[in-house]
């Protein structure tokens, strides 16, 4: 019903989302407005609530929208009312109450657009086992878009503090991410265990099931879903420090217990330049046709030919940014799992250690986030590798690790940092790096 309402608005009024009188009209806004109206026994709500409303007066649609969406209801209501009336979904009405001497302008949901309150889920997102035919969009419940490990379950009888009442929530079995329904879409409202700081990017974001499914899938070379390794890397034994409890020395160095001894990593101050940039992929200069010649993107040739063939001669960056602006989740199929992050540019503050090679450690909240051997100079690894992201790095088959580390460091400047440990032997570099990677993996498992 709610998805059909959005489709009707697109056909009869304007393509969603669109701007009208300074208000962005979205599927979410339409869905919440319909839910507010349908919740009333008469399917009718006054448009506005008087400033000095007497006790017992029913609140209007303005306060319902303000409470659900945190918007200025008095500005939004005239716009959404006009849109719903123009689309043939609602009609103007008036309500009269004993506690108020004058009738108030109202909005009434037309009979063909009402539904029973017991229908808690829109038909587009019926869950498996509900007794109805399976719907493709329900597949987003098979994999959590936050941790990409757990499954999503529907939970009833559980309310979240500070979140408007809902008939149910969707919760991840692994990281504890919680989603609430907002019209035909779902909003991520909390994450119980945050292993990766980048997960927080989607907090308070509202997307339809198809978009959450695209985020959950991610893509790896060949278009296969991203899967988290089940086996721990390496076989060497290490002494695992308490999670997120590495010791910072007085000189700023980091004491890391590795293989029954303590290794001291030196901090590397970073200088950031420019602002954070989103949508780096929009600068890809190859055409869509040229991009699809890459074997890593071969799995997308048929879908593009069927639905987006007109874009084949266009620059791929413009094509992807156009899809993103239209809220078409298909653009994510071209990107690696970290290809849609905010990135920045940085360089290491000069010191004598930067000319050496060894092991580079990424630390977040005093816990190991990632480790990487640096067979060349630390300067080149930090400044030229992690310190800048090019459009091609964001694509499937690009450089997922590079994107991930840049995003973590640039988006978490207070809590994340780089540390280096000069170590000349190639074999020893590989051995210690493997131990540190194992510590990072075990820490993430312990946090979850």
N, C-alpha and C positions, 0 to 999 in steps of 0.2 A: 504493500500500500504506500509506504513512505517513498520507496524508490520510484514508484509510478507517479507520485506527486511531483517529484523532481523532474521526471521526464515530461510531464504535462506542462510544467512551468517553462521548461526549455522550448517546447513546441509552440506554446501560446503567448509567451511573454518575451523571453530572451534566453540565450544559452547560458547555463550556469557554469561558474559563478559570474555575476555581473554587478556593476556598481550603479546604484540608483540613489540620487539625493544624498550622496555621501555615505550610504550604507552598502556594505558588501553583502549581496544576497547569495547565500550558499545552500547546498543541500542540507547541511546541518541546521541552519536557521529555519528552513522550511519544515524539516522533520520535527524540531522542538516545538514550533508554533502549532503544528497539527496535534502533537501529543498534549499540549496544554489545553487546546480546545476540546479534544476528545475525552479528556479526563473529567470534564464537566457533565453533569447529568443531562443538561439541555444542549450540550455541545456548543455553548455560547459563552463568550467572555467579553466584559467591557474592555474597551481599548486601553483606557488610562485609569489610573487610581488617583483620586483627588489628593492634593497635598495634605489637607487636614481631614482625612477620611474618618468619619465617626466609627466607634467600635461596632463590630459585627458586619461592617460592609465588606463584601467580597472583593478581593484584590483583582486587578485587571490583568490583561495580557502583558502589559508593560513589566509588571513585577515578576511574572512567571518567566519571561525571557531573561530579565536581569538576573534572577536567581540561578537559572540553568546555564546561561552563557556568559554571565558577567559583562553584559553590555548595557548601554544607556537605553532602557526600555522606551522612554518617551520619544527618543529619536528613531528607534528601530521600528516601533509598532506601526506608525502610519505607512511606512514603506512596505512592510511585509503584508499588512492588511490589503493594500492596493494590489500587490502582486497576486495574492491568493484569490481576490475577487476577480481580477483580470483573467486568471487561469481557470475560472469556473470551479474552484475548490471550496470557496466560502462565499458568503453574502453579507452585506451590511445588515445590522440589526440594532435594536435598542433594548436596554435593560432598565428596569425600575425596581428600586428597593425602598422599603418603608423607612429605613434610616437615612435616606437621602431624598430631598424634595424633588429633584429633577431627574429625568431619564438620562442615561448615558449612552453614548455611541458604543456599539459593540460589534463583534464579528461572530457569525454563526457558521459552523462547518456544515456543508451540504450533506444530506443523508447518504449519498453514494460514497462519501469520503470518510465515514465513521467506521469504527470497528469495536469489537468487544474488548474490554479491559483485560480479560483473561489471556488474550493473545499477546504474550509478553515479547515475543521475538517477531520482527518482520519476516515475511515469508522468504526473503532473500537469504536469511542467515539461520534457517532451521538447523538444529543440531542433529548429529547422527543419533539414531535410536529414537527419534521423536515420533516415528510412525508415519512420516511423510516421505515422499520421494527425495533422494539426496539432491542437494543443490551445490553447484560448483563452488560458490563462494564460501560454503561451510568448510572447505579444505583449509582455510586459514587457521582453524583450530588444531590442525595436526602438528604444527610446529610454532613455537613461541617466536615472535619477531624480535624479541629483546635478546634472549640468550641463545636462540637457535638450537636449543637442546630439548627443553621440556615441551609438554603438550598443554593445550589450553582446555580447561574444564569450566562448565557453567556451574556457578555456586549460588544457591538461593538461601535466604534467611540470614544473610551476612551484610552488614552495613559498614561503610568506611567513614571514619571521622572527617568532618569537613567536606564531605561529598554529598550532593543532593540524593534523596532516597531513590533507589532503583529496585526493580523487582528481582534483579539478579546481577551478578558481576561475572566476568570472565577472568580466571586466575591460572597462572602458569604453575605446573607441578615442580619446576626446577628452581627458577629464580624468584618465584613469588610475584611476578609482574601482575598487576591488576588493571583490568579494563572495564569501563562502564559503557552501556549503550547510550548513544546520543543520536536520536532519530535512526536512520539506517546505518549509521557509522558507529565507531567505538573509540573511546578516548583512553589513553594510557594515563592512569592517575597515580600509580606508585610502583616501586620496585623494591622488593624485600631485601635482596642481596645483589649489590652492584659490584660485579667483578671487573667490569671494564668501564671506565669513566665515560666513554663514548655512548654507552647505553642511555645516559641521562638526556641525550639530545632529543629523544622522542617523548619525554615526559610532558604531559599536558597537550600532546598532539592528538588530533582527531582525524582518523582516516577511515574510508570504507573498508570492508573485509578484503577486497581485491588488493588494495595498497598494502595492508598489513601482510598479506600473503606474499607479495613481491618482496617486502623487506625481510620476511622470514626466509624465503628461498635463497636470496643472494645468488650469486653465480660464481662459478669457478671456471677455469679454462675448459671449454667444451660444453658449457652451459649446465653442468651438473650442480645440484644443490650443494651448498656449503655444509659440510658435516664436521662436527667437532671431534677430534681424535679421541678414541676410547682408551688407547694404550698410552702409557706415559713414555715420553721420549727418553731414550738412553737407558742403559742398564747399570751405569756406575752409581755407587752409593754416595749420598751427600747428607750433610747435617743440616736439616731444615730449620731455619729460625722461626720464631713465632710470627704468625701472619701479620704483615704490616708493621713489624716492630724492629726493623733494622736500626742500629745505633749510629747516630750522627756524632762525630767527634768534635772537639772544640775548634779545630781548624777547618771544619766543614766537610771533611772526608767521611766516607761511609764504611763502617765495619761490616763485612759480609762473611759469615762463616761458610767456608767451602772445603769439602774433603778433609774435615778434622783440623782445619787451620783457619785463621782469620785473614782475609784479604782486604786491603784498604783501597777503596776506590776514591779518586779525587773528583770533586765537583767541577763542572764546566759551566761557568756563567754564560748565559745566552743574551744576545742583543736582538730584539725583534724590530722589524721594520715594516711599515705599511700596516694596513688594517687586515682584518679577517676577510677572506673571500669565499663566497659560496658559488657553486655551479662552475667550477674550473673546467669541467668537461665541455661547456658551451663554446670553448675556444678551439675545439678539434677542427682542423682545417680540411681533412679528407672528406670526400663526399660519402654519403651513406653507402653507395654502391662500392666504393673503394674500401670502406671500413668492413663491409661484409665479406670481402675477399680474405680477411684474416681468418685462419682456421679456428681461432678461439671464439669467433663470433659466427661460425658457419651455421650453428643451430638456429640462428635468428633469420636466416635468409627466407625461409618459407613464410613465417609470420609477417615479415616486412612486405614481401611480394603480394600477399593477400590483402593486407589492410593499409599499408603505407607506401604503395608503389610509386605514388606521385612524388615522394620525397627522395627517391633514389639519386637523382642528380644534384640534390641540395647538399650543402655542407653539413656534415654529421653533427657538429656542435650546435648549429641553429636548429636542426631537427630535434635533438634531445632537449634543448631548452624550451622549444615550442611544446613538446609533450609535457614537460614539467609544469609549464605555465597553465596548461589545460588540465592539470591534475590527472594525467594519464600515466598510471604506474609502469607502463611498458618501457619508459626510458631507463628504468633501473635495471632492466635486463642487459643493458649494454655496459653497466658499471660493475666494478668489483665490489665486494661487501663494504668497503670503506671509501668508495669513489664519489659519494655524495655528501662528504663532510665539509666543514668549514676549515680552510687551510690558511696558513700564514707563512711568512718568511723570517728566517733568523740566521745568525752567524755566531760562532763561538768567540768569546772574548780571548784575545791572543795570550798565549802562555807558551813556555818552552815545551810542555808535554804534548802540544798539538802536532808536533813533527813526528812523534813516535807512533808505533802501531801497537795493537793489543786488543783489549775487550772493552766494549762500550755497553753501559748498563742504563736502561730507562727505568726510573723509579717513580712510583706514584704513591703518595701517602705512606712513605717509608716502607714500601713493599716493592718487590721486583715485578716489573711489568713486562719487560722484554730484555733480552741480551743479544748482542751481535758482535761477532769477531770483526776486527778492523785490520785486515792485512796490510792496507796502505796507511797513510797518516790519518790521525783522528780529525785533523782539519778538513781533509777532503770528505771524509765520511759525514761529518756534521754539517759543514757548509754547503757542499755540493749535492749530497744525497738526501739527508733528512731535512735540510733547511729550505728546500724549495720543491714545489710540486708542479709538474707540467700536465697539460690536459690529457695526454696519452697515458699517463700513469693511472688515471682514474678508471680506465676501461677494463673490461674483462681481458685478462692476459697482460695487463699493465703491471703495476707494482703495488700490490695490496699492502705489503708490510711497510713500505715507504709512506703510503697515504695514512696508514693507521698511526704510525709514530708521530708524523708531523701534526696530525689532528689532535692527538693526545697532548703533546707538548704545547701547542698553541692555544688549545681550549682550556687547559688546566695549568696555567702558568704559576699559580700559587702552590699547587700540590704536586706538580710533576717536575722532573729535572733529569739531566744527563750526568753520568759519572763515568770516568775512564780508569783503566788499570793497564799500564804499559806492560806488555808481555811479548817478547820477540819470537819465541818458538812457534812455528805454525801448528805443530802437533799439540803443543801445550795449550795454545789458544783454542783449538777445537775441543779439547777435553774439558777445559774449564767452562767454556761457553755452553757445552752440553749440560754440565752440572747446573749452571745457572738457569738454563731453560727449563730443566726439570723442576728446580725450585719455584720458578714462576708458575709452572703448570700445577704443581702440588698446592701452591698458595691459592690459586684460583679455585681448585677443587674444594679446599678447606673452607674458603669463604662462602661457598654455596652449600 
